[in-house]
Amino acid sequence: MSERSILLAACFLAISGAPLVRAESPSTADLVRTLGGEDATKRYEAYRSLLTTRPSEALPLLAKSVPSMPLAAQTLGFSLVQGYPQAETRPVLERWMSSDAPYLQVAAGASLLRQGDAKASGAVAKALARTPLEPGTLSMMLGQLYGIRDERVLVTIRALLRADATPDVVGSALYQLQGVQDEGARKPVEALLLSASPSVRTIAAAFLVRLGDDAPVDVLAASLSTGDLSYVDFLRVVVLLARAPRCPEKVLDALLTLLEANPPGYDLSRVIDLLGEYAYPKAAPALQKLLDHENASVAKAAFEALSRIPGALTPDVTRSLLQAKDEARRISAAEALLRGDDLSGLSAVVDVLAHGTKARADAARALGAFRSRAAVEPLIDALLDADLTVRANAYDSLSTVLRTLFPYRRLDLATTGYATTASPEARSAAVVRIRAWWTAHKGGGW
């Protein structure tokens, strides 16, 4: 049928009073089927729709169909069920724990364990011990167990630390074990130092160093300093070292060597974060060179790391950042100087507010802390900004500054008729009144 014929038929139905057939939204059953389909885009759209509406009729459908879905769909299905009231999800979780889908057995069992069902540990342990399991699947299963302290589960996780285990599995298992500070893992992890895989040896060494064992420090330091470790495995090491009680100097030296080598494919900000976390003084010169790095995340990480190292972020170094290419770094530098009663960064913040493209809202917020007459007129100008967030931050900052400059006056900008969400005409009229008041009082005493 041609397009013209379809149009004529539709007109006839409308004239005759017959109801037009309209495209209906997918049913809950359709969405659940799509969730288990091969098309990743449609699968995610179905997930978003189910997540938004949370129809009650979806629970029995998910309970029945998710175990036969692909692994990626199982993770989405489990996430959906977690969003329902606990009393309604328990039967679903119990059904999944008894299913033949290893990921769901562990995810559901872990959820029930957290609810106080100690019997679930048996199902979790049994699922983890199944063979064969793809390393990627096993890693995702382990990812559901963080914080679980059940001894039967911990014993099963330790048993996965075999010489032939992949870095993916070892890294995931050790992440769970360090989360509960499992001393029982020490012996099987020590055995991994003899693994044929350099990555497994390095990840094992990081775990032991975190436990306070200095014996594998040389293994860890040598692997980190060369930059030969894949970036994914490096991230596994970072996860184990982060927030450890201490980090040996040899390891910090290796991280500094890695930073200076700048190996391709590495995100330097993760290396910098570790050096900053342990406030390593020897890293200060290298970090100072990165303060205006072309990669904004690297520059930010360097600034924050230096701020943790006593004496590393000197006023001269900080002032140099007032001309940084990145607007956010300029504002951060100005705020750092201000904490030392140095107002020299005010003009840099004013410039970002007036001419910036990315950090103007932050500039409007930061100006409120300066509490200076020089901040007032730029903030008044910003009350007319097209960006609502800039206007809101400017309003709050201007109120703060004026209360500081005139502590004995009861100042309320709302009495001028200004509101950040008012029409442009109303805002303009209110700003005229605010300017007039400021012009009449800016020369007054404190």
Secondary structure, 3 states (H helix, E strand, C coil): CCHHHHHHHHHHHHHHCCCCCCCCCCCHHHHHHHHCCCCHHHHHHHHHHHHHHCCCCHHHHHHHHHHHCCHHHHHHHHHHHHCCCHHHHHHHHHHHHCCCCHHHHHHHHHHHHHCCCCCHHHHHHHHHCCCCCCHHHHHHHHCCCCCCCCHHHHHHHHHCCCCCCCHHHHHHHHHHHHHCCCHHHHHHHHHHCCCCCHHHHHHHHHHHHHCCCCCCHHHHHHHHHHCCCCHHHHHHHHHHHCCCCCCCHHHHHHHHHHHHHCCCCCCHHHHHHHHHHCCCHHHHHHHHCCCCCCCHHHHHHHHHHHHHCCCCCCHHHHHHHHHCCCHHHHHHHHHHHHCCCCCCCHHHHHHHHHHCCCCHHHHHHHHHHHCCHHHHHHHHHHCCCCCHHHHHHHHHHHHHHHHHHCCCCCCCHHHHCCCCCCCHHHHHHHHHHHHHHHHHHCCCCC
